[in-house]
C-alpha cells in the first residue's frame, strides 16, 4: 500500500494497493466520492471511495461496495516505519488490526 499526493488533484491523495500481484490505483479526497472497480484483494467488485488525512499520522478511507449493503472504514495510522490498519465494517465482526512495516 502506498499513499502519495495526487499528481492530478492537489486536494486528493493517490492510493495504490497491490494484493496477490494485482494492483489498484485511485485518487481519493474527502470532498468527493470516486467510483471504480476494486480488482485486488479477496472481494473484487464495484466500489466508491472517499478518504482524507484525519490527523497528521492518520489517513481514513471509506469504501462503499455499491449495489450491495456493505461499507467499511479503514483507519491507517503511521508511526515511524509501522502502519496499523483498523477496519470497521458496517456489519459483521470487527477484524483485528493489521500491522505492517515499510519496505
RARAJO-V413099 format. One record per pair of residues at least 4 apart in sequence whose C-alpha atoms are under 6 Angstrom apart, sorted by the first residue. I is the first residue (numbers start at 1). J is the second residue. Records with the same first field share a line. If there is no record, write none. Layout:
# RARAJO-V413099
I->J  J
This chain:
# RARAJO-V413099
1->16  17
2->15  16
3->14  15
4->13  14
5->13  14
6->12  13  14
12->27  28  29
13->27  28
14->26  27
15->25  26
16->24  25
17->23  24
18->22  23
19->40  41
22->40
28->50  51
29->50  51  52
30->50  51  52
33->48  49  50
34->48  49
35->47  48
36->46  47
37->45  46  47
38->44  45
39->44
46->65
47->64  65  66
48->63  64
49->62  63
50->61  62
51->60  61  62
52->59  60
53->58  59
54->58  59
57->77  78
58->76  77
59->75  76
60->74  75
61->73  74
62->72  73
63->71  72
64->71
65->70
71->89  90
72->88  89  90
73->87  88
74->86  87
75->85  86
76->84  85
77->83  84
78->82  83
81->101  102
82->100  101
83->99  100
84->98  99
85->97  98
86->97
88->94
